[in-house]
Amino acid sequence: MIRPAAAPRRGRGRPPPPGGGGGGGGGGGGPPGPPDAAPADANPGVGRTGAPPEPTGTRGRRQSALWRLRGDIPHGLRLALSAVGLATPIAVWWVVATVSASALIPTPVDTWAAVVELQRGGDLWSDFLASSRRIALGYGISVSIGVVAGVLIGSYRSLEAFAEPQIGFLRYIPATALLPLFLFWLGIDEAPKIALIVVGTVFFNTLMIADVARGTPRELISAAYTLGAGRLKVLRRVILPHSLPGMIDVARINLAAAWLMLVVAELLAAQDGLAFRIVRAQRFRQVDRMFALLLILGLIGVLSDMALRWLRNRSSPWARP
């Protein structure tokens, strides 16, 4: 008896492909196909004609502009979100003041009326000028020291090793605890207030500007040396321009600490200023005036922040986020 030809052996557990052993018709005499040959549709990137299929969309789920990580959002959406962000705390304030019905929490309308009353009284403008003058002097000195010392510390490892331990020790001493000493040493005039602003912000400005200067790419410094520049020219033409937007950001961030130091100084020893008016309103339980002065301080901070952002974008458009 003649036995039929055995089918070609394939991998263990694999079923034979449909249509026989890959050779010819129903007989087993034809040569078997490749043992690992895959059907034409196994490669999803190639169609039946051999050409790649037409793209049907982006890979993965399309992200919404509202929740895209570090992505741009439309200008109209940005303005709408800013308006909602500004209106939300005002609405919460209004609801809390209305529900509590307490004289210790005035409504936004009562607060605005107190602002108008302060402006008509004639003291608001003089108090604003007094506080702004102290901030300009004290914080201007602090930023000037921070720029010079920070750039040098961030550029020279020797100065970093010498100065950072001292700054690290001094910056942990609360500046507000030094105000009684400043009153003993400098009197009760403008000097202790300005000194408190300087001491309360200069160490943070110095360390943060030093970090900005360290971020200058080494390739730029090496290229300047290769072109024949000396140390001073590298500082002036490479490190300072590259660090300018970061310096403005440091000044913008630490400006809030300068106003904090000013408020502490005016609360204890002043005859004019916005914080001094808060103390006087507290004595007579004029809570609406206290809220009005706090609102004015917040508006000054927002306008200062916007001005420094504009200065950074104007002076260094290449660093605009």
Stockholm file with secondary structure:
# STOCKHOLM 1.0

chainA/1-321         MIRPAAAPRRGRGRPPPPGGGGGGGGGGGGPPGPPDAAPADANPGVGRTGAPPEPTGTRGRRQSALWRLRGDIPHGLRLALSAVGLATPIAVWWVVATVSASALIPTPVDTWAAVVELQRGGDLWSDFLASSRRIALGYGISVSIGVVAGVLIGSYRSLEAFAEPQIGFLRYIPATALLPLFLFWLGIDEAPKIALIVVGTVFFNTLMIADVARGTPRELISAAYTLGAGRLKVLRRVILPHSLPGMIDVARINLAAAWLMLVVAELLAAQDGLAFRIVRAQRFRQVDRMFALLLILGLIGVLSDMALRWLRNRSSPWARP
#=GR chainA/1-321 SS CCCCCCCCCCSTTCCCCTTSSSSSSSSSCSCCCCTTCCCGGGCTTSCTTSSCCCCCSCSSCCCCTTSCTTCCCCHHHHHHHHHHHHHHHHHHHHHHHHHHCCTTSCCHHHHHHHHHHHHHHTHHHHHHHHHHHHHHHHHHHHHHHHHHHHHHHHHCHHHHHHHHHHHHHHTTSCGGGGHHHHHHHHCSSSHHHHHHHHHHHHHHHHHHHHHHHHTSCHHHHHHHHHTTCCHHHHIIIIIHHHHHHHHHHHHHHHHHHHHHHHHHHHHHSCSSSHHHHHHHHHHTTCHHHHHHHHHHHHHHHHHHHHHHHHHHHHHCGGGCC
#=GC SS_cons         CCCCCCCCCCSTTCCCCTTSSSSSSSSSCSCCCCTTCCCGGGCTTSCTTSSCCCCCSCSSCCCCTTSCTTCCCCHHHHHHHHHHHHHHHHHHHHHHHHHHCCTTSCCHHHHHHHHHHHHHHTHHHHHHHHHHHHHHHHHHHHHHHHHHHHHHHHHCHHHHHHHHHHHHHHTTSCGGGGHHHHHHHHCSSSHHHHHHHHHHHHHHHHHHHHHHHHTSCHHHHHHHHHTTCCHHHHIIIIIHHHHHHHHHHHHHHHHHHHHHHHHHHHHHSCSSSHHHHHHHHHHTTCHHHHHHHHHHHHHHHHHHHHHHHHHHHHHCGGGCC
//
